[in-house]
Amino acid sequence: MIAPLDLASVPPPHAPILPEAQPLPAMVEGRDAMGRFTTGNSGRPRNARHRVTVAIETMMENQWERITMKVIDQALRGDTAAQRLVMERVSPVRRGVAVVISDFPKIESVADVPTALAAILAAAAAGEITADEVAPLVTILSAYSASMDSAMFAERLEALEKEIESTRLGTK
């Protein structure tokens, strides 16, 4: 026989089925509302180093000179990997090269910058220099021009201020 249904144990239709929502934990600095690290925050303190790196450096603290001498000795005995390592440290790959432009004008003032830019463009057009070499040269000339403009402006401003001051005092 079937047991009678106890209606007192059945929740009414409007009662919540889900458990009550728990309050959110207090926001921890450097984390979002979900508890994840925010952008730019890895969770490590600044300048923190991995414990394995620190342990290896501690073990090798007094060994650097011996290790260096061993690598050099192996390089001298013909070990190509050691030779490559030594050469990379002694003579690293050059990042930039000297750019030679024939007929490049001497720059003594801002008035010489357009002539220099024309020489750079002519050298690029003639294939003497590459486009990758042009960009830093133009940047240098632009910086020079801007600094000279600032210096000339400061000189003119100072002269005007002195003139105004002398006019004010009536000593012109």
Kinemage of the C-alpha trace (Angstrom):
@kinemage 1
@onewidth
@group {chain A} dominant
@subgroup {mainchain}
@vectorlist {calphas} color= white
{ca met a 1} P 0.000 0.000 0.000
{ca ile a 2} L 1.152 3.504 -0.738
{ca ala a 3} L 1.977 5.789 2.180
{ca pro a 4} L -0.076 8.951 2.413
{ca leu a 5} L 1.661 12.128 1.207
{ca asp a 6} L 2.582 14.602 3.962
{ca leu a 7} L 1.836 18.001 2.443
{ca ala a 8} L 3.558 19.852 5.290
{ca ser a 9} L 6.991 18.697 4.052
{ca val a 10} L 6.417 19.950 0.472
{ca pro a 11} L 7.540 23.589 -0.031
{ca pro a 12} L 4.948 25.992 -1.348
{ca pro a 13} L 5.277 26.829 -5.066
{ca his a 14} L 6.619 30.337 -4.435
{ca ala a 15} L 9.399 29.242 -2.041
{ca pro a 16} L 12.999 29.487 -3.349
{ca ile a 17} L 14.467 26.211 -4.520
{ca leu a 18} L 18.097 27.381 -4.397
{ca pro a 19} L 19.910 27.897 -1.113
{ca glu a 20} L 20.234 31.440 0.143
{ca ala a 21} L 22.987 33.462 -1.524
{ca gln a 22} L 26.068 33.839 0.623
{ca pro a 23} L 27.543 37.336 0.985
{ca leu a 24} L 30.585 37.978 -1.219
{ca pro a 25} L 33.908 37.808 0.579
{ca ala a 26} L 35.688 41.095 1.180
{ca met a 27} L 37.640 42.283 -1.862
{ca val a 28} L 41.282 41.348 -1.620
{ca glu a 29} L 43.694 43.908 -3.025
{ca gly a 30} L 44.801 43.011 -6.543
{ca arg a 31} L 41.872 40.669 -7.203
{ca asp a 32} L 38.556 41.118 -8.980
{ca ala a 33} L 35.081 40.271 -7.635
{ca met a 34} L 35.528 36.621 -8.645
{ca gly a 35} L 38.788 36.379 -6.677
{ca arg a 36} L 41.003 36.233 -9.793
{ca phe a 37} L 44.139 38.326 -10.142
{ca thr a 38} L 43.536 41.597 -11.951
{ca thr a 39} L 45.315 42.497 -15.173
{ca gly a 40} L 48.974 43.236 -14.556
{ca asn a 41} L 49.010 41.478 -11.178
{ca ser a 42} L 50.703 38.089 -11.205
{ca gly a 43} L 50.180 37.591 -7.496
{ca arg a 44} L 53.889 37.827 -6.709
{ca pro a 45} L 55.500 40.720 -4.893
{ca arg a 46} L 57.699 43.036 -6.961
{ca asn a 47} L 61.155 41.645 -7.728
{ca ala a 48} L 60.188 38.244 -6.324
{ca arg a 49} L 62.352 35.457 -7.683
{ca his a 50} L 61.611 31.795 -8.086
{ca arg a 51} L 62.900 29.693 -5.198
{ca val a 52} L 64.775 27.330 -7.530
{ca thr a 53} L 66.624 30.262 -9.127
{ca val a 54} L 67.568 31.590 -5.697
{ca ala a 55} L 68.745 28.127 -4.589
{ca ile a 56} L 70.915 27.623 -7.689
{ca glu a 57} L 72.463 31.074 -7.348
{ca thr a 58} L 73.208 30.394 -3.688
{ca met a 59} L 74.929 27.105 -4.555
{ca met a 60} L 77.002 28.737 -7.294
{ca glu a 61} L 77.790 31.911 -5.367
{ca asn a 62} L 81.511 31.215 -4.949
{ca gln a 63} L 81.887 29.104 -8.085
{ca trp a 64} L 81.530 31.670 -10.907
{ca glu a 65} L 85.259 32.132 -11.449
{ca arg a 66} L 85.916 28.375 -11.552
{ca ile a 67} L 83.024 27.836 -13.973
{ca thr a 68} L 84.240 30.639 -16.235
{ca met a 69} L 87.782 29.218 -16.301
{ca lys a 70} L 86.405 25.729 -17.056
{ca val a 71} L 84.342 27.016 -20.011
{ca ile a 72} L 87.349 28.909 -21.379
{ca asp a 73} L 89.533 25.808 -20.949
{ca gln a 74} L 86.987 23.676 -22.828
{ca ala a 75} L 86.794 26.294 -25.579
{ca leu a 76} L 90.589 26.210 -25.922
{ca arg a 77} L 90.453 22.396 -26.198
{ca gly a 78} L 88.108 22.650 -29.178
{ca asp a 79} L 84.623 22.310 -27.641
{ca thr a 80} L 82.536 24.252 -30.184
{ca ala a 81} L 79.641 24.864 -27.788
{ca ala a 82} L 82.034 26.393 -25.250
{ca gln a 83} L 83.690 28.428 -28.013
{ca arg a 84} L 80.322 29.792 -29.108
{ca leu a 85} L 79.430 30.658 -25.493
{ca val a 86} L 82.723 32.487 -24.955
{ca met a 87} L 82.464 34.395 -28.230
{ca glu a 88} L 78.873 35.451 -27.524
{ca arg a 89} L 80.015 36.966 -24.216
{ca val a 90} L 83.293 38.443 -25.449
{ca ser a 91} L 82.003 39.802 -28.745
{ca pro a 92} L 78.197 40.076 -28.727
{ca val a 93} L 76.283 40.648 -31.945
{ca arg a 94} L 76.221 44.330 -32.839
{ca arg a 95} L 72.767 45.815 -32.742
{ca gly a 96} L 73.467 48.836 -34.889
{ca val a 97} L 75.898 49.654 -37.627
{ca ala a 98} L 77.518 52.901 -38.646
{ca val a 99} L 75.663 54.511 -41.513
{ca val a 100} L 77.829 56.302 -44.072
{ca ile a 101} L 76.118 58.801 -46.373
{ca ser a 102} L 78.218 60.423 -49.051
{ca asp a 103} L 77.930 64.218 -49.201
{ca phe a 104} L 76.148 64.449 -45.834
{ca pro a 105} L 76.102 68.133 -44.822
{ca lys a 106} L 77.509 69.447 -41.564
{ca ile a 107} L 74.659 70.448 -39.257
{ca glu a 108} L 75.347 73.660 -37.384
{ca ser a 109} L 71.815 75.009 -36.997
{ca val a 110} L 68.166 74.132 -37.514
{ca ala a 111} L 68.417 75.650 -40.992
{ca asp a 112} L 70.721 72.747 -41.988
{ca val a 113} L 68.182 70.027 -41.054
{ca pro a 114} L 66.186 70.113 -44.340
{ca thr a 115} L 69.421 69.712 -46.328
{ca ala a 116} L 70.390 66.757 -44.130
{ca leu a 117} L 66.967 65.161 -44.593
{ca ala a 118} L 67.312 65.588 -48.356
{ca ala a 119} L 70.729 63.862 -48.227
{ca ile a 120} L 69.246 60.961 -46.246
{ca leu a 121} L 66.388 60.535 -48.722
{ca ala a 122} L 68.789 60.713 -51.672
{ca ala a 123} L 70.993 58.028 -50.078
{ca ala a 124} L 67.945 55.804 -49.532
{ca ala a 125} L 66.805 56.341 -53.117
{ca ala a 126} L 70.279 55.455 -54.403
{ca gly a 127} L 70.310 52.276 -52.314
{ca glu a 128} L 73.218 53.415 -50.117
{ca ile a 129} L 71.120 52.947 -46.967
{ca thr a 130} L 67.989 50.944 -46.184
{ca ala a 131} L 64.623 52.174 -44.977
{ca asp a 132} L 65.408 50.624 -41.586
{ca glu a 133} L 68.474 52.872 -41.365
{ca val a 134} L 66.550 55.976 -42.455
{ca ala a 135} L 64.034 55.969 -39.579
{ca pro a 136} L 66.522 56.428 -36.690
{ca leu a 137} L 68.397 59.130 -38.607
{ca val a 138} L 65.196 61.090 -39.189
{ca thr a 139} L 64.290 60.649 -35.506
{ca ile a 140} L 67.682 62.045 -34.471
{ca leu a 141} L 67.313 65.037 -36.780
{ca ser a 142} L 63.777 65.670 -35.503
{ca ala a 143} L 64.966 65.553 -31.896
{ca tyr a 144} L 67.829 67.922 -32.728
{ca ser a 145} L 65.463 70.312 -34.460
{ca ala a 146} L 62.979 70.239 -31.572
{ca ser a 147} L 65.691 70.834 -28.970
{ca met a 148} L 67.171 73.720 -30.949
{ca asp a 149} L 63.697 75.239 -31.390
{ca ser a 150} L 63.156 75.003 -27.631
{ca ala a 151} L 66.523 76.610 -26.908
{ca met a 152} L 65.876 79.458 -29.369
{ca phe a 153} L 62.392 79.987 -27.912
{ca ala a 154} L 63.844 80.174 -24.395
{ca glu a 155} L 66.432 82.741 -25.530
{ca arg a 156} L 63.781 84.877 -27.249
{ca leu a 157} L 61.481 84.657 -24.229
{ca glu a 158} L 64.259 85.704 -21.877
{ca ala a 159} L 65.145 88.673 -24.110
{ca leu a 160} L 61.475 89.774 -24.230
{ca glu a 161} L 61.132 89.460 -20.453
{ca lys a 162} L 64.227 91.613 -19.955
{ca glu a 163} L 62.856 94.191 -22.403
{ca ile a 164} L 59.483 94.282 -20.601
{ca glu a 165} L 61.188 94.589 -17.234
{ca ser a 166} L 63.423 97.428 -18.413
{ca thr a 167} L 60.394 99.221 -19.936
{ca arg a 168} L 58.524 98.835 -16.665
{ca leu a 169} L 61.386 100.356 -14.726
{ca gly a 170} L 61.805 103.109 -17.304
{ca thr a 171} L 65.447 102.340 -17.954
{ca lys a 172} L 65.178 101.645 -21.623
